């Protein structure tokens, strides 16, 4: 059984947000618009955080994609009163949408702020409804949503591999954000496979995890930037 994880090289990330758009298209996420976004009602499963490095006037913008960290010891799981969020055998923090009752306990207990409350029923008017991905359900109002590493793509690749009597090949599964990244800053794969690209990058001396001191053991590993010398 695979242990899925993602490695993100921050030295390659340009903050273009292609991963954000790809996630919206793949997972049927609504666009809330400028007015609702100004009220703090963003609806993204992945976001690009910006921070500054150096001191004025020698300062440089840096970017870090933040998505569900798929924690091995996920703080969101034990607080759900209806067990809508759980840890599956492949290391994913899964979400049962039709079980969720929208208490938002999981979002309050997540230190990464990566869970989204679906607060309105979005309607895709024709012909925009034809862009919806038939492999992903449209969530109704009143439930929590989050990144799933595009689990529908994982299942599709697993079924094809089983039909052909083989294991899933390294690189065969690519979440939408990984597939869309123009600089290949993201790599997805089996962290338990020592030969996978993700596993090899995770062993880099530059590897770190967000808020690692909390002991959540995320499955998303970041590679910090190489040292930057001020001009």
BALOBA-1460 file (C-alpha; in Angstrom, 3 decimals):
// residues 231
<rec num="1" residu="x" x="0.000" y="0.000" z="0.000"/>
<rec num="2" residu="x" x="1.373" y="3.387" z="-1.001"/>
<rec num="3" residu="x" x="1.983" y="6.277" z="1.369"/>
<rec num="4" residu="x" x="1.102" y="9.281" z="-0.770"/>
<rec num="5" residu="x" x="2.924" y="12.530" z="-0.236"/>
<rec num="6" residu="x" x="3.986" y="15.722" z="-1.976"/>
<rec num="7" residu="x" x="7.285" y="17.586" z="-2.083"/>
<rec num="8" residu="x" x="7.244" y="21.289" z="-2.978"/>
<rec num="9" residu="x" x="10.462" y="23.077" z="-3.930"/>
<rec num="10" residu="x" x="10.066" y="26.692" z="-2.829"/>
<rec num="11" residu="x" x="13.083" y="27.693" z="-4.905"/>
<rec num="12" residu="x" x="11.058" y="26.850" z="-8.032"/>
<rec num="13" residu="x" x="7.709" y="28.372" z="-7.019"/>
<rec num="14" residu="x" x="7.000" y="31.669" z="-8.808"/>
<rec num="15" residu="x" x="3.609" y="32.322" z="-7.226"/>
<rec num="16" residu="x" x="1.798" y="32.116" z="-10.574"/>
<rec num="17" residu="x" x="-1.217" y="30.342" z="-8.964"/>
<rec num="18" residu="x" x="-1.644" y="27.910" z="-11.856"/>
<rec num="19" residu="x" x="-2.067" y="25.225" z="-9.177"/>
<rec num="20" residu="x" x="-4.948" y="27.163" z="-7.630"/>
<rec num="21" residu="x" x="-6.800" y="27.449" z="-10.949"/>
<rec num="22" residu="x" x="-6.182" y="23.788" z="-11.780"/>
<rec num="23" residu="x" x="-7.541" y="22.735" z="-8.393"/>
<rec num="24" residu="x" x="-10.716" y="24.761" z="-8.978"/>
<rec num="25" residu="x" x="-11.259" y="23.189" z="-12.401"/>
<rec num="26" residu="x" x="-10.533" y="19.615" z="-11.306"/>
<rec num="27" residu="x" x="-12.559" y="19.606" z="-8.079"/>
<rec num="28" residu="x" x="-15.577" y="21.727" z="-9.072"/>
<rec num="29" residu="x" x="-14.774" y="24.598" z="-6.737"/>
<rec num="30" residu="x" x="-16.904" y="27.721" z="-7.092"/>
<rec num="31" residu="x" x="-15.519" y="31.196" z="-7.727"/>
<rec num="32" residu="x" x="-16.944" y="33.425" z="-5.006"/>
<rec num="33" residu="x" x="-16.124" y="36.710" z="-6.681"/>
<rec num="34" residu="x" x="-14.419" y="39.900" z="-5.548"/>
<rec num="35" residu="x" x="-17.218" y="41.118" z="-3.256"/>
<rec num="36" residu="x" x="-17.528" y="37.890" z="-1.244"/>
<rec num="37" residu="x" x="-13.765" y="37.429" z="-1.180"/>
<rec num="38" residu="x" x="-13.453" y="40.860" z="0.455"/>
<rec num="39" residu="x" x="-15.678" y="39.515" z="3.242"/>
<rec num="40" residu="x" x="-13.215" y="36.687" z="3.883"/>
<rec num="41" residu="x" x="-15.279" y="34.060" z="2.064"/>
<rec num="42" residu="x" x="-12.531" y="32.621" z="-0.116"/>
<rec num="43" residu="x" x="-13.166" y="29.102" z="-1.389"/>
<rec num="44" residu="x" x="-9.770" y="27.609" z="-2.240"/>
<rec num="45" residu="x" x="-8.353" y="24.189" z="-1.423"/>
<rec num="46" residu="x" x="-4.847" y="25.484" z="-2.064"/>
<rec num="47" residu="x" x="-3.535" y="29.003" z="-1.587"/>
<rec num="48" residu="x" x="-0.290" y="30.825" z="-2.292"/>
<rec num="49" residu="x" x="1.138" y="32.622" z="0.727"/>
<rec num="50" residu="x" x="3.575" y="35.477" z="0.089"/>
<rec num="51" residu="x" x="6.339" y="36.568" z="2.409"/>
<rec num="52" residu="x" x="9.355" y="38.820" z="2.189"/>
<rec num="53" residu="x" x="13.016" y="37.897" z="2.533"/>
<rec num="54" residu="x" x="15.861" y="40.286" z="3.274"/>
<rec num="55" residu="x" x="15.831" y="43.862" z="4.487"/>
<rec num="56" residu="x" x="14.872" y="47.024" z="2.639"/>
<rec num="57" residu="x" x="15.968" y="48.024" z="0.058"/>
<rec num="58" residu="x" x="17.386" y="44.581" z="-0.691"/>
<rec num="59" residu="x" x="14.183" y="42.629" z="-0.347"/>
<rec num="60" residu="x" x="12.731" y="39.737" z="-2.318"/>
<rec num="61" residu="x" x="9.242" y="38.246" z="-2.514"/>
<rec num="62" residu="x" x="8.910" y="34.524" z="-1.809"/>
<rec num="63" residu="x" x="5.928" y="32.213" z="-2.247"/>
<rec num="64" residu="x" x="4.740" y="29.055" z="-0.522"/>
<rec num="65" residu="x" x="1.748" y="26.941" z="-1.649"/>
<rec num="66" residu="x" x="-0.342" y="25.812" z="1.325"/>
<rec num="67" residu="x" x="-2.808" y="22.937" z="1.044"/>
<rec num="68" residu="x" x="-4.071" y="20.166" z="3.320"/>
<rec num="69" residu="x" x="-0.923" y="18.666" z="4.816"/>
<rec num="70" residu="x" x="-2.468" y="15.157" z="5.037"/>
<rec num="71" residu="x" x="-1.099" y="14.798" z="8.573"/>
<rec num="72" residu="x" x="-0.370" y="11.345" z="9.982"/>
<rec num="73" residu="x" x="-1.481" y="12.705" z="13.364"/>
<rec num="74" residu="x" x="-4.179" y="15.023" z="12.064"/>
<rec num="75" residu="x" x="-5.687" y="17.366" z="14.701"/>
<rec num="76" residu="x" x="-8.887" y="17.593" z="12.670"/>
<rec num="77" residu="x" x="-9.775" y="13.903" z="12.967"/>
<rec num="78" residu="x" x="-10.431" y="13.315" z="16.694"/>
<rec num="79" residu="x" x="-12.698" y="16.359" z="17.072"/>
<rec num="80" residu="x" x="-15.236" y="15.405" z="14.396"/>
<rec num="81" residu="x" x="-18.414" y="14.260" z="16.187"/>
<rec num="82" residu="x" x="-19.662" y="12.187" z="13.230"/>
<rec num="83" residu="x" x="-16.316" y="10.739" z="12.016"/>
<rec num="84" residu="x" x="-16.632" y="12.531" z="8.684"/>
<rec num="85" residu="x" x="-12.863" y="12.940" z="8.516"/>
<rec num="86" residu="x" x="-10.603" y="9.941" z="8.965"/>
<rec num="87" residu="x" x="-7.183" y="8.557" z="8.007"/>
<rec num="88" residu="x" x="-7.219" y="6.010" z="5.201"/>
<rec num="89" residu="x" x="-4.632" y="3.227" z="4.667"/>
<rec num="90" residu="x" x="-2.801" y="5.254" z="2.008"/>
<rec num="91" residu="x" x="-1.977" y="8.092" z="4.376"/>
<rec num="92" residu="x" x="-4.671" y="10.482" z="3.180"/>
<rec num="93" residu="x" x="-6.798" y="12.541" z="5.512"/>
<rec num="94" residu="x" x="-10.075" y="11.604" z="3.834"/>
<rec num="95" residu="x" x="-13.391" y="13.439" z="4.053"/>
<rec num="96" residu="x" x="-16.834" y="11.799" z="3.853"/>
<rec num="97" residu="x" x="-18.923" y="14.658" z="2.506"/>
<rec num="98" residu="x" x="-22.357" y="13.108" z="2.964"/>
<rec num="99" residu="x" x="-21.574" y="12.457" z="6.631"/>
<rec num="100" residu="x" x="-20.368" y="15.969" z="7.483"/>
<rec num="101" residu="x" x="-22.826" y="18.149" z="9.413"/>
<rec num="102" residu="x" x="-20.767" y="21.344" z="9.240"/>
<rec num="103" residu="x" x="-19.804" y="21.817" z="12.886"/>
<rec num="104" residu="x" x="-16.464" y="23.292" z="11.741"/>
<rec num="105" residu="x" x="-14.676" y="21.693" z="14.691"/>
<rec num="106" residu="x" x="-12.107" y="20.291" z="12.251"/>
<rec num="107" residu="x" x="-11.395" y="23.725" z="10.769"/>
<rec num="108" residu="x" x="-10.984" y="25.244" z="14.225"/>
<rec num="109" residu="x" x="-8.519" y="22.498" z="15.176"/>
<rec num="110" residu="x" x="-6.427" y="22.699" z="11.991"/>
<rec num="111" residu="x" x="-3.240" y="24.714" z="12.552"/>
<rec num="112" residu="x" x="-2.759" y="25.192" z="8.797"/>
<rec num="113" residu="x" x="-6.168" y="26.786" z="8.069"/>
<rec num="114" residu="x" x="-6.716" y="24.649" z="4.985"/>
<rec num="115" residu="x" x="-10.308" y="23.523" z="5.512"/>
<rec num="116" residu="x" x="-13.133" y="25.427" z="3.837"/>
<rec num="117" residu="x" x="-16.746" y="25.692" z="4.939"/>
<rec num="118" residu="x" x="-19.156" y="25.490" z="1.998"/>
<rec num="119" residu="x" x="-21.385" y="28.382" z="2.970"/>
<rec num="120" residu="x" x="-23.537" y="28.746" z="-0.165"/>
<rec num="121" residu="x" x="-25.084" y="26.718" z="-2.977"/>
<rec num="122" residu="x" x="-23.281" y="27.819" z="-6.089"/>
<rec num="123" residu="x" x="-25.128" y="27.440" z="-9.368"/>
<rec num="124" residu="x" x="-23.237" y="27.006" z="-12.631"/>
<rec num="125" residu="x" x="-25.398" y="28.534" z="-15.352"/>
<rec num="126" residu="x" x="-25.368" y="27.050" z="-18.830"/>
<rec num="127" residu="x" x="-23.024" y="26.502" z="-20.570"/>
<rec num="128" residu="x" x="-20.630" y="26.786" z="-17.614"/>
<rec num="129" residu="x" x="-22.106" y="23.633" z="-16.081"/>
<rec num="130" residu="x" x="-20.485" y="21.647" z="-18.888"/>
<rec num="131" residu="x" x="-17.041" y="22.365" z="-17.420"/>
<rec num="132" residu="x" x="-17.777" y="20.374" z="-14.243"/>
<rec num="133" residu="x" x="-15.698" y="17.260" z="-13.617"/>
<rec num="134" residu="x" x="-18.033" y="14.221" z="-13.589"/>
<rec num="135" residu="x" x="-15.547" y="12.298" z="-11.414"/>
<rec num="136" residu="x" x="-16.001" y="14.725" z="-8.504"/>
<rec num="137" residu="x" x="-19.238" y="15.367" z="-6.619"/>
<rec num="138" residu="x" x="-20.668" y="18.858" z="-6.207"/>
<rec num="139" residu="x" x="-20.786" y="19.510" z="-2.487"/>
<rec num="140" residu="x" x="-23.911" y="21.054" z="-0.992"/>
<rec num="141" residu="x" x="-24.089" y="23.936" z="1.442"/>
<rec num="142" residu="x" x="-23.215" y="23.308" z="5.075"/>
<rec num="143" residu="x" x="-20.214" y="20.965" z="4.925"/>
<rec num="144" residu="x" x="-16.452" y="21.144" z="5.188"/>
<rec num="145" residu="x" x="-14.220" y="20.741" z="2.151"/>
<rec num="146" residu="x" x="-10.483" y="20.281" z="1.707"/>
<rec num="147" residu="x" x="-7.716" y="19.060" z="-0.571"/>
<rec num="148" residu="x" x="-7.752" y="15.295" z="-1.149"/>
<rec num="149" residu="x" x="-4.601" y="15.007" z="-3.311"/>
<rec num="150" residu="x" x="-7.141" y="14.513" z="-6.148"/>
<rec num="151" residu="x" x="-8.129" y="11.108" z="-4.770"/>
<rec num="152" residu="x" x="-10.248" y="10.460" z="-7.865"/>
<rec num="153" residu="x" x="-7.057" y="10.370" z="-9.939"/>
<rec num="154" residu="x" x="-5.411" y="8.022" z="-7.446"/>
<rec num="155" residu="x" x="-8.362" y="5.626" z="-7.675"/>
<rec num="156" residu="x" x="-8.400" y="5.766" z="-11.467"/>
<rec num="157" residu="x" x="-4.701" y="4.902" z="-11.643"/>
<rec num="158" residu="x" x="-5.113" y="2.113" z="-9.075"/>
<rec num="159" residu="x" x="-7.984" y="0.512" z="-10.983"/>
<rec num="160" residu="x" x="-6.031" y="0.641" z="-14.241"/>
<rec num="161" residu="x" x="-2.974" y="-0.889" z="-12.582"/>
<rec num="162" residu="x" x="-5.085" y="-3.675" z="-11.064"/>
<rec num="163" residu="x" x="-6.644" y="-4.438" z="-14.458"/>
<rec num="164" residu="x" x="-3.158" y="-4.728" z="-15.950"/>
<rec num="165" residu="x" x="-1.820" y="-6.772" z="-13.030"/>
<rec num="166" residu="x" x="0.888" y="-4.359" z="-11.933"/>
<rec num="167" residu="x" x="1.683" y="-1.717" z="-9.328"/>
<rec num="168" residu="x" x="1.120" y="1.981" z="-9.889"/>
<rec num="169" residu="x" x="4.186" y="3.448" z="-11.589"/>
<rec num="170" residu="x" x="6.026" y="6.396" z="-10.119"/>
<rec num="171" residu="x" x="4.668" y="9.574" z="-11.647"/>
<rec num="172" residu="x" x="1.543" y="7.879" z="-12.985"/>
<rec num="173" residu="x" x="-0.623" y="9.770" z="-10.485"/>
<rec num="174" residu="x" x="-0.473" y="13.532" z="-10.663"/>
<rec num="175" residu="x" x="-2.892" y="15.762" z="-8.766"/>
<rec num="176" residu="x" x="-4.158" y="18.742" z="-10.736"/>
<rec num="177" residu="x" x="-1.845" y="21.168" z="-8.948"/>
<rec num="178" residu="x" x="1.225" y="19.054" z="-9.734"/>
<rec num="179" residu="x" x="0.245" y="18.594" z="-13.378"/>
<rec num="180" residu="x" x="-0.290" y="22.319" z="-13.913"/>
<rec num="181" residu="x" x="2.881" y="23.664" z="-12.264"/>
<rec num="182" residu="x" x="4.974" y="25.238" z="-15.064"/>
<rec num="183" residu="x" x="8.230" y="25.060" z="-13.078"/>
<rec num="184" residu="x" x="7.686" y="21.515" z="-11.773"/>
<rec num="185" residu="x" x="7.998" y="22.797" z="-8.223"/>
<rec num="186" residu="x" x="5.649" y="20.036" z="-7.028"/>
<rec num="187" residu="x" x="6.360" y="16.315" z="-7.075"/>
<rec num="188" residu="x" x="3.803" y="13.709" z="-5.968"/>
<rec num="189" residu="x" x="4.423" y="10.080" z="-5.213"/>
<rec num="190" residu="x" x="4.822" y="7.209" z="-2.774"/>
<rec num="191" residu="x" x="6.935" y="8.298" z="0.186"/>
<rec num="192" residu="x" x="7.430" y="4.652" z="1.206"/>
<rec num="193" residu="x" x="9.100" y="3.876" z="-2.133"/>
<rec num="194" residu="x" x="12.783" y="4.796" z="-1.736"/>
<rec num="195" residu="x" x="13.167" y="5.042" z="-5.522"/>
<rec num="196" residu="x" x="10.277" y="7.450" z="-6.160"/>
<rec num="197" residu="x" x="11.060" y="11.057" z="-7.088"/>
<rec num="198" residu="x" x="9.020" y="12.339" z="-4.137"/>
<rec num="199" residu="x" x="10.840" y="10.098" z="-1.677"/>
<rec num="200" residu="x" x="14.242" y="11.100" z="-3.022"/>
<rec num="201" residu="x" x="13.437" y="14.802" z="-2.816"/>
<rec num="202" residu="x" x="12.017" y="14.371" z="0.687"/>
<rec num="203" residu="x" x="15.463" y="13.208" z="1.827"/>
<rec num="204" residu="x" x="17.067" y="16.474" z="0.695"/>
<rec num="205" residu="x" x="19.022" y="18.526" z="3.223"/>
<rec num="206" residu="x" x="16.638" y="21.388" z="2.373"/>
<rec num="207" residu="x" x="13.514" y="19.455" z="3.445"/>
<rec num="208" residu="x" x="11.228" y="20.725" z="6.202"/>
<rec num="209" residu="x" x="7.576" y="20.505" z="7.238"/>
<rec num="210" residu="x" x="5.229" y="23.307" z="8.231"/>
<rec num="211" residu="x" x="4.846" y="23.673" z="12.003"/>
<rec num="212" residu="x" x="6.792" y="20.461" z="12.458"/>
<rec num="213" residu="x" x="7.107" y="21.159" z="16.175"/>
<rec num="214" residu="x" x="3.384" y="20.418" z="16.620"/>
<rec num="215" residu="x" x="3.954" y="16.722" z="15.898"/>
<rec num="216" residu="x" x="1.246" y="16.467" z="13.235"/>
<rec num="217" residu="x" x="3.664" y="14.662" z="10.859"/>
<rec num="218" residu="x" x="2.483" y="16.158" z="7.549"/>
<rec num="219" residu="x" x="2.809" y="14.284" z="4.257"/>
<rec num="220" residu="x" x="3.633" y="17.531" z="2.467"/>
<rec num="221" residu="x" x="7.356" y="18.290" z="2.570"/>
<rec num="222" residu="x" x="8.802" y="21.632" z="1.530"/>
<rec num="223" residu="x" x="12.299" y="22.305" z="0.242"/>
<rec num="224" residu="x" x="13.561" y="25.620" z="1.558"/>
<rec num="225" residu="x" x="15.255" y="28.069" z="-0.777"/>
<rec num="226" residu="x" x="18.956" y="28.084" z="-1.339"/>
<rec num="227" residu="x" x="20.639" y="30.910" z="0.516"/>
<rec num="228" residu="x" x="20.191" y="34.242" z="-1.224"/>
<rec num="229" residu="x" x="22.999" y="36.753" z="-1.183"/>
<rec num="230" residu="x" x="21.902" y="40.383" z="-1.125"/>
<rec num="231" residu="x" x="23.195" y="42.423" z="-4.079"/>
